[in-house]
Structure formats: C-alpha cells, structure tokens
C-alpha cells in the first residue's frame, strides 16, 4: 500500500511494527496461547481471602494509563473487560527493561491483542484486576479503533453512524456495548428452536439452495448460471417443495433452518438474503400448528428474556399462549367496514377504488385482497394474532377449508404489525395442486412476476401420495428482532446487504500524464486533495507547489521538487 494512502496514525503503527520486528519480536506469533480464564468468571469467582488465583488471559488492549514504572491497561476478551496492572520490574525481572520501556509504553497501541500471565487481586480502589507477571504481544493492529468513551453510563465519541456500523460490523462489535449481546441472543433463538423441534422427534435436513424452478412462495428470484450444466438456475425463495418431497418419502416431520433469497426491496424489515425456519409434520393440520407455534414462541421468549414478554417500540408484547385467532375477511371488515365475502374480482376492485388504493391490471383477486389487508390491517395487530382462512386465490399450496367454501386452511401470525409466520394445512391433492399451478401461470401471463411456476417433479411426488400434513415458515430475522426489541432488521444481521461503497471520483494516471504530470506525483496530488484534473485549474501555482512539496518533505518521499513554472504548466494544461 502506498504510504500516502495511510493516515498518520496508520503510518506510526507500521513503523512500530517494523521496530518490533527489528527487536526480534514476532508481532503475529503462530504458537497457541493457552488461556485458562475469562474476564467475567475472574470477577464472578474472586475471593479476597486465600491464595491469589493464577490466570492466563488474552484479549484486545482497549486503554492504557502509564504512570512511570507502573501502568494500568484494560483488556477486552470475548466475554467482557478487566483491568490489568503492569509494573516494569514484574514483566522485566532482568537487566533488560525494553519489554516495558519500549514495547508496552511506546510500541503497543490501543487495539493490539496481548496475552497476560499473572494473579488476581483487588486494587485499593476496589477494582478486581490481574497483576501481570508476563506480557506477550499476540497481534499488532494497524488501524486505530474509534474509541468510545463512557462516563456515568453515557457514551461519548460514539461509533454510531448506521452505514459505517453495518459495513464495518467487526469494529461495531469491538467498540459498541450490547451489539455482541444481540447476536448471542440470536444464537439462543436458533438453538432453542432446534432443541424444541429435536425433542419433538423431527429431523433437521438440508435441501438445495440452487434450484431449477423457483417454487414454494410468491416472490421474484435471483437468477444465476450453472456452467457445468450450461443452464440458468434460481437461488431458492423457499424450502417448501423439497421438504414436502421428504414427507412423501416417509419422514414424520422435517425442518430446515437456512437462507432464502428474494430479489426484492430492502428496508428496515426486509433483506434480500434472509434466514427462515420451515417445518412440515405428517398427520397434522393448521389448528395443531397454531397451538404448536404458540408454545414454541413462548419457549423461545423465555429462553432469550427470562420471561414470556418483551418490550418493543415502547409496547410490551406477550408471547404467552394462547393467541387471538381471526379470519382474514373478518379482519378486513373490522378495519375497513367492507365485507369481501363472496365478492368477485371486479367487486373487490370497486372496493379498492372506494378505499383510495392504487392498483393495476396485473393484480388478481388474491393480490387485491392481500393489498387491502397489507394497507389497512396488518400494521394494527400488535399482540400476536393468527390471521386465518385465506381465500384460495391467495394460497396456491394450501388445502381447501373443510367447512368454508372458497377459503383455505391457512394462517399468518402477525406480531407488532408485521408478518412473522405463514402456515397451512398442506394441499396434498395432486389434481387440485396442478390446477392451482395453472392459475398461477395465468397470473404470470397477466404480468405478475411473483406468480409461481409449475413444478412438474413436485406434482409427480404428490401423485405417489403425501399424507395429511401441516407446514409452517417462520422468519428468523424478524423473530430475533422481536425477541431483542430491535426495530431495524440490519441490527440483527451480522452483515446486511448494502449498496456498494461510494468512492470519490479520481482522474486516471493517463489523464494526469496528459497535463505532463509524472506518475509518481499523482498520489501526492491526491494526498493534497486534488483528485480530478479539474481540481487544479484555478489553483495558484505557488500554493500548489507549497502543498505538493510539503507532502514530499513530510513523508520523506525523496522526489525532486518541480519548479513553480512546472506547476504553472500543469495548471494551464488543466484549464484547456
């Protein structure tokens, strides 16, 4: 990397790195460092009486206070932080004091990883600390961390720009308290779901991510090309159809926790790459699945929060079973005053007009009902509510309702105004399923790019017979948002999808060369803030010389400084 692309702090750290190597100290040692304690358990298990506990700890140095022959440092490990007390004569018992005087005091920087051997004690101010007997450099950091300062529980100099935090999650995790806790809670959510499903006797499976048909949901897929087969493939939008094939094959219950990909919008509730849990169990229906889901989510909430409630957006949401159950047409009537029962597409379009909605000709009956519910109903259900009995036009993979013509045995779980889960009594009639697929293709012909494609192999599997089955999909990312009280999906994803980083436009070396600027001076001009040829056309030649030659001197580049006339020629050429 060109030295001119580095900040002064980065240059200083690289100089320290070289000094360490010149002293024979490997700044990136390969050997195991055998730690035997974490900061949290040292504090929890400390006793003032008895023999001091000998420990070996490691972590990132987050602060340092040098006071002559004695110093304090704060070490951050994977569990928390602990103070380390370091004296010159303890870590340098012989004549050579360089480890303290040079390495610790001058060549180490905030953010470096160090290892410490010593014993635990309590300082005069009452802080449990580690008294170091040995100090080892484990990894030298070359970029300075943004240091967040805390006083009386208030953070100063925060690293809190959302875009920076999401792009540089590794920094976010280091410097911002509570971020790691969110992801530990995410792990608890997934671990608890697995435990409940495993204890119920269901089998975790893995199904293809690359699929020849994007099936199992109504969504726009990502398309890629499979070179070995010379054909286009889709990133899966759902795991449903493959999991149902396994039910046909004889499994009692199967589930998968994995990534789905939908080539749609990004906002505070949606990420194109998201994690979903889908479960399918034979001989069950959607009524059983509602009861099972209530108990599952109550268990998850207790595992994460210690109780079945969680405060979100200033509202306490209770995940304690049972939840309200409300048919979708009743919900629409309750919120809009319009009863859509028995209406055809033309009548529902008329209702949309009266409600002032924007619709288009590609929308069929199911899509229109979905739009009405989404605009007037969905956001109003704060406490967990099962919205049930969807019209058949909205549910191409769902079994017809046993007692309500035109409706299906489907529910969506709404929590805090958002959909969390979608479940059915699964359609297992292969003839009915084929007709539903054909209806989806008719919608596609009208321009609906989220309509399902006919999956002939899935139809073939159904023709071998699938037992009565209930299935559910739960969005893990949204579930974690609810369980941790986060309002942006990006807060519960380690690395959410982002737009490409914007870089300041720069003229090429060839464009600078056209002015007569030698290649070695281009980075110098950039360091002075002249990124484009046009940036210099109105600059005073003496000022430009002062700026450029000043950088040459400061960074000891050793170039021969051009004359004022040379700079004037560059400026004149830039103005043409």
N, C-alpha and C positions, 0 to 999 in steps of 0.2 A: 504494500500500500504506500502511495506517495505521502511523504511526511506532511505535505501541505493540505492533505485531506483530513488531518487529525487536529483535534483541539489541543491546547497547551497542556491540559491535564493528561490527555492520552499520550502525548509525547513524553511527558515526565514519567508516566508509568512504564513506557517502553524502555526508557533509559534506566529505570530501576531494575527492570527485568534483566537487562544486559549486565548491570553491576552485580546482581545476584549470581548470574552465570559465571562472571569473572571471579567471583569469590568461591566458586566450586559448589554452589547451592543449586540443585535442580528445582526450578520453580513449578515443575509439573511431574513429581515423582510417581513411579508406577506401582510401587510396593503397597500392599494392604496397610491401612492404618487401623489397628484393632480397637475401636471404640467399645466401651462397656457401659455407657450411661448416656441418658438424655437430660437436657436441662430441666424438664418437668419432673422427672422422677427423682432427680437430685434434690430439688426443692421439697417435693412431697415427702420424701423419706428421711429428711435431715433431722438429726437429734443433736442437741448441744452437748450431751454427756457422752462419755466413752471415747474410743479411738476414732480419730478422723477417718472418714471414708476415702480410700484411694480411688481415683477415677481417671479414665482416659476419654476425653471428649473431642469433638471436631465440629467445625461449622464456619460460618462466614463472619468475619470481623465487621461489626456494624458501627462501632465507635471506639475512640481511644483517647485517654486522658494521661498525658505524660507529665510526671512530677519528679524530674531528676532521676534518681536511681530506682524509683518505684513508679509503676503505672497501673492504670485500670483499662481494661478493654471489655467490650460487650460482644459476646459470641452468640450467634443465632444458628441453631441447628434445626432439624426438621420438625421439632416439637415446640420450640419456643426460644427464649433468650435467657442467658445467665451471665453474670459478671465474672471476669477473670482478673485476679490480682497477680501482677508480674513484677518481680524485682530483678535488678541486674545480676546480683550475686547468686540468686537461686537458679537462673537459667544459664548463667555463665560462671560455674564454680571455679574454673581455672583462671589463668592469666589473660586469656583471650576473651575480651568483652564485646567482640564485634556483633554477636548474635543480638545483644540488647542495644548497644550504642548505634550500630549501623542498620542492622536488619529490621528490628522491631520499631525503632524510633524513626527511621528515615526511609527505608526501602519498602516496608509494608504499607498498604493502602486500605482504606475502607472498601470492603467488598471482597478482600482476599480470603481464601479458605486457610484456616490454620488448625493444627492439632495441638492439644494441651494435655499433659500428664501432670497430676498433682493431687491435692487433697481438698476436701470440702470444709469450709469454715464459715463463721458468721462475722461480718465486719463490725466495727464499733458503731456504725450507723444501723446495724441490724439486718443488713442485706446478705443473704446466703450466696456465697461466691466460691470459686475454685482458686486455690493458691497454686500457681504454676511452678513445677519443678523442671519441666521440659517444654519447649516450644518448637513446633515443626511447621514450615510452610508447605501446604498441600496443593494450592493452586493460586496462581497470580492472576488477578483481574486486570484487564487492560482498559476497560471503560468505567468511568465513575458512575456510581449509582446516584439517582436522585434521592437525597436524604430527607426523609420525613421526620420532622421534629415534633415531639409530644410534650406538652406542659399542662398539668392539671387535667389530663384526659382529652385535651384539644390538640388536633394535628395542625402543624404549620408546614409550609412549603410542600404541599401535597402533590403527589404524582396522580392527578385526578382527571386529566383530560381523557374522556372515554375512548376516543380513537387511538390515542397512544397506549392506553391500558390494554385494549383488545389486541392491538398489533404486537405489543411487547409484553405479553402475559407473564413471561419469565421475570420481568422487572416488577410487574404488578404484584406477583406472588411474594417477592422478596420484601418490598418496602411498604405494602399496604396491609395493615392488620385486618384479619377477618376474611380475606379473599381465599386463602387456602382452606379455611373452615367451610366455606360454601361448597368446595369441591370434595371435601371429606364427607359432607352431608350428602352430596350427590352419590358418592360411593355407598353410603349407608342405604339410600333409597334403592339402588340397584341390588345390593346384597340382600336386603330384606325381601324384595320381590322374588329373587331367586330362591331364598330359603322357604318362603311360603309355598311357591309352586313345586319345589322339590319335595317338600314334606307332604304335599297333596298327591304325590306319586306321578307327576307329569315330567316329561322328558325334554330337556333343552336340546335343540337341534340347530343346525346351520343350513341355510338354503342359498341358492346362487344370488350374487349381487349383480352379475351381468346376466340379462335375460333377453331372449329373442322377442318377447312380447311384453310390453309394459302393462301388466294387469294387476287386479286386486284393489284398485282405487280409481277415482276420477281425478286425474292430475296430469300436468304436462311433464313428460320425462326428459332427462338428459340423454343425448344420443352419442355413442362412440363407435369406433370401427375396430372390429376384431380382425387383425391382419392374417392370422393363421387360417381362418375360415373365409376370409375376404367377404365379410358381411357386416352390416350395421347391427349394433346391439344397444340395449337400453340399460341404464342404471336403474335398479329396481325402485319402484314407487311404493311397493308394499310387499310383504312376505306371504300374504294370504293364500294365494292359489297353490303355492308349493306346500304350505303347511297342511292345507286340506288334502292334498295328494297323500300325505303321510297318514292322515286319518283313514283315508281309503285303504291304505296299506296295512292297517291294523293297530296303530298306536292308540292307546286310551286317551292320552292328552299330550299335546306337544306345544312348546313355546319357543320363541326366539326373541332375543334382545339384540337389536342390530341397527345399522344405519340404513335409512331410506333417503332417496334423492328426488326432489321435485323442482323442476326448472321454473320456479315461480318467484314471487316477490320476496324482499327482505324487509322486515320491520321489527318492532320491539317484541312481537310474538312469533315471528316466523324466521327460520333459517333454512336455506335450500337443502342442506345436509342435516338430517335430524335423527335422533335415536327413538326407536319405537319398540314396545313390547307387544307381541301378538301371541294370543293363547287360543287353542282350539281343543275342546273336550267333547268326546262322544257321549251320546245319550243325554245331553243336557239341552236346555232351552234358554231364551233370553231372560226369563224370570229367575232362573237359577243363577245366571251370570250376574244379574243385578245384585243379588244377595252376596255372591262371592266377591264382587268388586267392592262393595261397601266394607266388608270385613278386611279385605286386602289393604285398602287405603287407610282405614283406621289403624291397622297394624303398622303400616309404613310411617304414618304421622307420629305415632307413639315412639317408634324406633329413632326417629330424627329429632323430635322435640320433647320427648318425655311425657307427652300428653296428646289427646286427640284433637287439639285446637291449634290454630296458627293465626297470628295477626298478619294481615296482608293489606296494604294500602290503607292502613288505619282501621280496618274492619277485622273482627275476629271471625274466622271461618271454622266451623266444626266439622270434622271428618268422622264423627261418631255415627255409626249406623243406628237406624235406617235413614235413607234419604227420600226426599219427596219424589213421586213418580207422576209425570204429567204428559198426556198425549200431545204431539206437536200441533195438531189442528186446534186443540183446546188452548194451547199456549198462545197461538196466533190470535184466536178470538179474544182471549183475555187481554192481550196487549194492544190490539188494533180495533176490536169491535166487529171484525169481519169473520163470518163462519165460512170457511172454504170447503166444508164437507159436501161432496157430490158435484162440485164445480168442475167444468172442463177448462181446457187451456185458455179459450177465448174469454171466459168469465173471470178467470184469475188475472188475465192481462188487464181487464177492465178495473179490477180491484187495485192492481199496481198503479194504474193511472190515477185513481182516486186518492191513493196514498202519496202521490207525487214522486214515484220512483222512476229512475232511469233504467229502462230495459231495452233489449234488442231482439231481432227476429231469430237469432240463433238459440234463444232460451226456450226449452220445452217446459212442460207443466212442472216437472220436478225441480228444475233450475229456478223457476219463478217462485215456487213455494220456499225454496232454500233462501232466495234473496230476501223475501219478506221476513222470514224468521231471523236471518242474519242482521237485518237493519233495525227491526223493531223489538225483537225478543231476546236474542242471545245475550246481549250485554246486561240484561236486567236480572239474570239468575246468579246471585252471589253465593248463597249457600249451595252445597252440592245437590243437584237436581237431575233426575233421569228424565230426559225428553224422549217419549216413546211413540211407537206406532206410526212410522213414517209412511207416506204414500208410496206405492210400488214404483212410481216413476223416479223416485229419488234413491231407490235401493235395488240395484240390479243383481246383487248377490244374496238377497235376503228372502227367507221363506214367507209366503203369504200368511197374513194373520188368520188364526184358526177361527175367529168369530166376527171379524170386521172386514167385509169385502172392500177391495181396493187399497187396503193398508198392509203393512208388513210388520213382522216381529223384530223390530229394530229399536235400539235406544242409543242416544248420545248423552254422555254425562257432562253437564255444564257446571263449572265452578269459577267463581269470581268473574263471571261474564264471558268465559271462554270455554270452548270445547276441550275436554280432557280425554275422553274415551269414546269409542264407537263400537257397537256390538250388535250381533244378530242371533236369531235362530237361523242357522245357515241353510241356504237353499240347497237341497240335495236331489231335486227332480231334474234329471239331465235335459228333458224335453223343454220344461219351463225355463231352465237356465239358457238354453240355446235361443229361445225366443227373446229373452231379456237382452242377450248379447246383440241380437239382430236389431233390437230397438235402439241400443246404444250406437250401433253403426249408422242408423238413420239420423241420429242426432249429430254424429260426426259429419255426415253428408251436408247437414244444415250449417256446419261451421263451428260446432262445439269441439275445440281442440283438447278438451279434458274427458271426452267420452271414451269408454273402454273399447278395446279391440277384442274380437273373438279369439279365444284361446282354445284351439281345437284339441290340443292334448289334455287340457283340463276337462273339457267335455267328455273326452274318451275315458278319463279316470272316473268321472261321475257315473258313466254308463256301467262300470264294474260294480257300482253300488257304494254309497257313502252313508254310514249310519246317521240318525238324527244327531246333530252337532250344534254346539253354540261356540261362537268365537268372539274375541274382543281385541281391539288395538288400543293401547294407552301410550300417549306421547310422553316419553320420559323427560324430555327437556322442560315441557310445561309442568309436569308433575314436580320436578325439582324446583321450579320457580315458586310453585305454591308452597312446598314444604320448607323453603328457605326464606320466603317473603320477598323475593326479588320481582321487580316489575319489568325488567328487560331480559329477554332470552339470552342476550350476549353475556350477561352476568353469570350464567350457569354453564357456558360453553368455554372450554379452555381456549380454543382458537376459532372464534366465529368467522364466517365468511366476511371479507371486507373488499371494498374497491381497491384496485391497485394503488400503491403509494404514488402520490404526485411528486415529481422531481422538477426542480427549477430548470427551464429550458436553457441549453448551453449551445453556443456555436461550436462547430467541429474544429479540429486542428487544421483541416484543409481550409476552412473559412478564414481562420486567423492567418494562415500562411498566405492567403491571397492579399492580405494587407502588408505582408513582409515580416510577420511576427514569427520568430523561430519556435519550434515545437516545445522546447524546454521552458519558454516563458509563458505558455498558455496556462498551466496550473498556477503560476504566480499571479497572473491577471485574475484568474478565478478566485484565488485566495483574497485578493483585494476587493472582490465583489463585482468584478467586470465579467459577467458570464456570456453576454452576447456582444458581437462585434459592434452593434449599435450603441452599446453602453459607453463607449469611449469617444464617440464622435463629437461631443460638446465639452469634453474634459480639457482643462488647461494642461499643456504639455509638462510644465514644471510640477504640477500636482501629481500627474500620472507617474512621472519619474520618481518623485518622492515616495509615493505609495509602493510602487513595484520594487524599487531598490531597497526600500525599508524592509520588505519581506525577505529579499535576498540576504540582507545582513542579519536579520533576526534569526532566521533558520539556518544560517551558515551554509547556504547552497553553493557558494563558490563560483557563481556565474560572473562574467564580466559585464558590468553595468552599461547599458546602452546610453548614448548621449541624448540630450534634450531634443536635438534635431531628429534623431531616430524616432522618438516618441511622437514628435510633431508629424512625421511622415505617416506613422500608423494612424493617427487621428485624422489626417487629411484623407487617407485612403478609405477610412470608415465612413466619411461623410459623402463619398461619391455615390 
